[in-house]
Amino acid sequence: MSGISALPTMAQRVVTPVESSDLPMEILAKQAEKARQDTIVVDTITKQEPIHKAPLQGGVMVTADISAPFMNLLGTQYGSYEMAVELDIYHRFFPVIEVGIGTAQYTPLHNNYTYKCAPSLYGRVGMNYNFFFNNGSESFVGVGLRYALSSFRYNWENITLNDSYWNTTVVTSTPQESALAHWGEVAVVLRVQIYKNFFMGWSGRYRLLVGCDSSQYGEPYFIPGFGPKQSTFGFTYTIGYNIPFKKEEKEIVEL
């Protein structure tokens, strides 16, 4: 009987948990490597490097448009001559002010008059946006918006009138008129660094005339800063110099 009563006791097995220290060295090494990789991932997420670094104010760009003088050499009888000041914010946003003088003395081919616009001021304000602000380059590719205003004076001169009946010719002019025009612009802008702080650039612009005064003698042909009234597209070619501020880098993370 004593042997029978001892069977249940002998059949019982006591399972003892295996301590991690009792595991084979190969398994311990794999667990340690996994823990290290997890730590690296957490640190990478926690301490993610910024996408780019740029100063709050990267400098002031001063540019001059040289396309109009070049076109005058090719025979164009009108033009707008301008300069611009542009502020670099994080190399991403570029508030800009453009001011210039426009003038015209245009005689259409096979016509009997000359359209004349006295040298008149115009101005634009707006913003450029750099699409490649985080590529580490000082060059610029982006788009811009402008609002422009021009106050100018114009008239028609050398109006030749022939009277076949009396066989006479009369040359006359219209009084000078004052006008105000304003418009909006969408620009595609490219600017490249050619040497240190010297740059050159191009822009193509689509212009939408919002309003323009006219007179009893007719609508103005040329608007300073806008160009020929019937033309909605324009082009500028600029050279510029960037006046840098003190370099104090600030980390910028893209939102």
C-alpha positions as a printed NumPy array, in Angstrom:
array([[   0.   ,    0.   ,    0.   ],
       [   2.79 ,    2.361,    0.768],
       [   4.203,    1.856,   -2.746],
       [   0.81 ,    2.615,   -4.318],
       [   0.301,    5.822,   -2.331],
       [   3.693,    7.084,   -3.431],
       [   2.881,    6.897,   -7.178],
       [   1.007,   10.216,   -7.441],
       [   3.819,   11.957,   -5.707],
       [   6.4  ,   10.484,   -8.045],
       [   4.246,   11.38 ,  -11.113],
       [   4.209,   15.069,  -10.291],
       [   6.697,   17.271,  -12.21 ],
       [   7.883,   20.562,  -10.942],
       [   8.498,   23.037,  -13.847],
       [  11.173,   25.533,  -12.959],
       [  11.28 ,   28.709,  -15.118],
       [  14.49 ,   29.045,  -17.048],
       [  16.32 ,   32.186,  -16.062],
       [  17.592,   34.371,  -18.888],
       [  21.081,   33.728,  -17.63 ],
       [  20.578,   30.029,  -18.325],
       [  19.804,   30.654,  -22.041],
       [  22.417,   29.788,  -24.637],
       [  24.869,   32.578,  -25.446],
       [  23.626,   32.814,  -29.046],
       [  20.071,   33.639,  -27.92 ],
       [  21.343,   36.148,  -25.365],
       [  23.371,   37.876,  -28.057],
       [  20.345,   38.149,  -30.372],
       [  18.234,   39.628,  -27.558],
       [  20.922,   42.193,  -26.784],
       [  21.222,   43.178,  -30.461],
       [  17.442,   43.606,  -30.768],
       [  17.37 ,   45.81 ,  -27.672],
       [  20.173,   47.935,  -29.136],
       [  18.34 ,   48.352,  -32.457],
       [  15.14 ,   49.368,  -30.632],
       [  17.11 ,   51.985,  -28.719],
       [  18.553,   53.396,  -31.964],
       [  15.073,   53.665,  -33.521],
       [  13.704,   55.458,  -30.459],
       [  16.666,   57.837,  -30.373],
       [  16.287,   58.532,  -34.113],
       [  12.604,   59.417,  -33.69 ],
       [  13.265,   61.491,  -30.574],
       [  16.325,   63.312,  -31.925],
       [  15.365,   63.696,  -35.596],
       [  17.641,   66.032,  -37.485],
       [  16.019,   69.151,  -38.945],
       [  15.331,   69.118,  -42.658],
       [  17.448,   72.193,  -43.199],
       [  19.128,   75.02 ,  -41.389],
       [  18.695,   78.628,  -42.452],
       [  18.939,   82.029,  -40.801],
       [  15.764,   83.913,  -40.045],
       [  17.015,   86.759,  -42.218],
       [  19.427,   85.611,  -44.892],
       [  20.098,   89.054,  -46.299],
       [  18.714,   91.73 ,  -48.586],
       [  18.841,   91.212,  -52.345],
       [  19.1  ,   94.322,  -54.54 ],
       [  18.42 ,   93.696,  -58.228],
       [  18.158,   95.691,  -61.446],
       [  16.23 ,   94.704,  -64.553],
       [  18.403,   95.069,  -67.654],
       [  15.963,   93.614,  -70.184],
       [  14.459,   96.977,  -71.196],
       [  17.783,   98.638,  -72.145],
       [  18.687,   95.531,  -74.12 ],
       [  15.356,   95.613,  -75.98 ],
       [  15.866,   99.325,  -76.724],
       [  19.103,   98.413,  -78.498],
       [  17.034,   96.097,  -80.691],
       [  14.71 ,   98.93 ,  -81.661],
       [  11.904,   98.843,  -79.063],
       [  10.462,  102.349,  -78.634],
       [   9.269,  101.947,  -75.05 ],
       [  10.456,  100.394,  -71.819],
       [  10.289,  100.164,  -68.042],
       [  13.487,  100.505,  -66.033],
       [  13.323,   99.146,  -62.498],
       [  15.102,   98.035,  -59.356],
       [  13.912,   95.73 ,  -56.587],
       [  14.679,   95.088,  -52.921],
       [  13.951,   91.61 ,  -51.611],
       [  14.263,   90.225,  -48.063],
       [  15.307,   86.596,  -47.524],
       [  13.325,   84.933,  -44.692],
       [  14.481,   81.373,  -43.946],
       [  15.486,   81.227,  -47.636],
       [  11.84 ,   80.338,  -48.241],
       [   9.78 ,   83.534,  -48.207],
       [  10.937,   86.649,  -50.069],
       [   8.899,   89.849,  -49.56 ],
       [   9.77 ,   92.182,  -52.425],
       [   9.307,   95.825,  -53.442],
       [   9.881,   96.849,  -57.069],
       [  10.049,  100.468,  -58.245],
       [  10.79 ,  101.889,  -61.653],
       [  10.266,  104.47 ,  -64.367],
       [   8.473,  103.754,  -67.619],
       [   8.49 ,  105.818,  -70.801],
       [   7.447,  105.486,  -74.433],
       [   7.745,  107.301,  -77.73 ],
       [   6.174,  104.849,  -80.109],
       [   5.3  ,  105.398,  -83.752],
       [   3.419,  102.398,  -85.173],
       [   4.475,  101.303,  -88.633],
       [   2.318,  102.813,  -91.412],
       [   0.45 ,  105.05 ,  -88.955],
       [   0.249,  108.817,  -88.802],
       [   0.882,  109.481,  -85.117],
       [   3.325,  108.989,  -82.243],
       [   2.188,  107.761,  -78.857],
       [   4.176,  109.439,  -76.108],
       [   4.295,  108.559,  -72.415],
       [   6.292,  110.904,  -70.23 ],
       [   8.75 ,  109.239,  -67.793],
       [   6.474,  108.112,  -64.964],
       [   6.88 ,  106.179,  -61.736],
       [   5.353,  102.815,  -60.915],
       [   5.687,  100.345,  -58.069],
       [   4.916,   96.76 ,  -57.115],
       [   4.729,   94.912,  -53.813],
       [   4.51 ,   91.177,  -53.341],
       [   6.078,   87.926,  -52.238],
       [   8.186,   85.175,  -53.805],
       [   8.183,   81.588,  -52.546],
       [  11.236,   79.342,  -53.026],
       [  10.311,   75.707,  -53.708],
       [  13.885,   74.498,  -53.107],
       [  14.468,   76.23 ,  -49.792],
       [  15.919,   73.082,  -48.17 ],
       [  18.375,   71.939,  -50.845],
       [  21.325,   73.82 ,  -49.375],
       [  21.762,   76.053,  -52.429],
       [  21.7  ,   79.842,  -52.563],
       [  19.939,   79.659,  -55.929],
       [  16.194,   80.102,  -56.181],
       [  13.305,   78.568,  -58.116],
       [   9.81 ,   79.663,  -57.19 ],
       [   6.664,   81.612,  -57.87 ],
       [   5.545,   85.077,  -56.855],
       [   2.553,   87.355,  -56.604],
       [   2.517,   91.131,  -57.163],
       [   0.174,   94.071,  -56.881],
       [   1.228,   97.043,  -59.002],
       [   0.254,  100.691,  -59.355],
       [   1.281,  103.266,  -61.942],
       [   0.499,  106.98 ,  -62.272],
       [   1.493,  108.37 ,  -65.661],
       [   0.911,  111.039,  -68.33 ],
       [   0.429,  110.382,  -72.017],
       [  -0.707,  111.949,  -75.316],
       [  -0.522,  111.56 ,  -79.08 ],
       [   1.827,  113.73 ,  -81.096],
       [   2.621,  114.29 ,  -84.768],
       [  -0.896,  113.399,  -85.849],
       [  -0.79 ,  113.975,  -89.583],
       [  -4.061,  114.83 ,  -91.331],
       [  -4.151,  115.121,  -95.103],
       [  -6.882,  117.066,  -96.88 ],
       [  -7.037,  115.834, -100.456],
       [  -9.631,  118.458, -101.435],
       [  -7.486,  121.427, -100.429],
       [  -4.27 ,  119.474, -100.892],
       [  -3.034,  120.466,  -97.456],
       [  -1.433,  118.623,  -94.537],
       [  -2.071,  119.439,  -90.898],
       [   0.115,  118.143,  -88.045],
       [  -1.428,  118.329,  -84.59 ],
       [  -1.228,  116.823,  -81.093],
       [  -3.612,  116.006,  -78.263],
       [  -3.347,  117.532,  -74.788],
       [  -1.405,  115.532,  -72.239],
       [  -3.646,  113.37 ,  -70.052],
       [  -3.071,  111.915,  -66.584],
       [  -4.011,  108.323,  -65.846],
       [  -3.86 ,  105.774,  -63.059],
       [  -3.557,  102.025,  -63.654],
       [  -3.309,   99.053,  -61.311],
       [  -2.92 ,   95.346,  -61.952],
       [  -1.899,   91.985,  -60.497],
       [   0.91 ,   89.668,  -61.56 ],
       [   1.812,   85.997,  -61.231],
       [   5.532,   85.374,  -61.734],
       [   7.712,   82.317,  -62.255],
       [  11.156,   83.193,  -60.919],
       [  14.589,   81.637,  -61.422],
       [  17.736,   83.056,  -59.833],
       [  21.218,   81.522,  -59.81 ],
       [  24.371,   82.381,  -57.91 ],
       [  27.172,   83.289,  -60.291],
       [  29.9  ,   84.355,  -57.837],
       [  29.74 ,   84.71 ,  -54.057],
       [  26.98 ,   87.27 ,  -53.397],
       [  26.345,   88.071,  -57.074],
       [  23.271,   86.637,  -58.791],
       [  21.431,   86.759,  -62.076],
       [  17.864,   85.761,  -62.715],
       [  14.874,   85.559,  -65.02 ],
       [  11.161,   85.868,  -64.492],
       [   8.176,   85.293,  -66.701],
       [   5.047,   87.192,  -65.678],
       [   1.359,   86.987,  -66.409],
       [  -0.335,   90.353,  -65.849],
       [  -4.012,   90.991,  -65.254],
       [  -5.059,   94.622,  -65.64 ],
       [  -7.585,   95.558,  -62.945],
       [  -8.262,   99.121,  -64.024],
       [  -6.87 ,  101.932,  -66.172],
       [  -8.064,  105.461,  -66.893],
       [  -8.688,  106.634,  -70.448],
       [  -9.426,  109.974,  -72.091],
       [ -11.74 ,  111.318,  -74.777],
       [  -8.913,  110.831,  -77.265],
       [  -8.486,  107.139,  -76.571],
       [  -7.002,  104.555,  -74.226],
       [  -3.28 ,  104.589,  -73.461],
       [  -1.189,  102.243,  -75.562],
       [   1.643,  101.831,  -73.049],
       [   1.461,  101.654,  -69.22 ],
       [   4.7  ,  102.106,  -67.248],
       [   5.569,   98.856,  -65.47 ],
       [   2.931,   96.933,  -67.395],
       [   4.01 ,   97.416,  -70.997],
       [   1.73 ,   97.551,  -74.018],
       [  -1.825,   97.462,  -72.755],
       [  -2.904,   94.637,  -75.042],
       [  -0.028,   92.388,  -73.902],
       [  -0.554,   90.286,  -70.75 ],
       [   2.823,   88.515,  -70.678],
       [   6.143,   90.022,  -69.694],
       [   9.753,   89.002,  -69.117],
       [  12.537,   90.399,  -66.947],
       [  16.245,   89.654,  -66.792],
       [  17.949,   90.842,  -63.624],
       [  21.36 ,   91.063,  -62.044],
       [  21.653,   91.43 ,  -58.291],
       [  23.78 ,   91.517,  -55.184],
       [  22.846,   89.938,  -51.862],
       [  23.785,   91.971,  -48.788],
       [  24.196,   89.243,  -46.144],
       [  23.267,   89.626,  -42.511],
       [  25.275,   88.174,  -39.662],
       [  25.122,   84.409,  -40.008],
       [  23.225,   83.06 ,  -37.03 ],
       [  21.75 ,   79.71 ,  -37.991],
       [  18.401,   78.627,  -36.664],
       [  16.982,   75.142,  -37.112],
       [  13.853,   74.972,  -39.224],
       [  11.744,   71.808,  -39.416],
       [   9.274,   71.542,  -42.26 ],
       [   5.656,   71.602,  -41.047]])
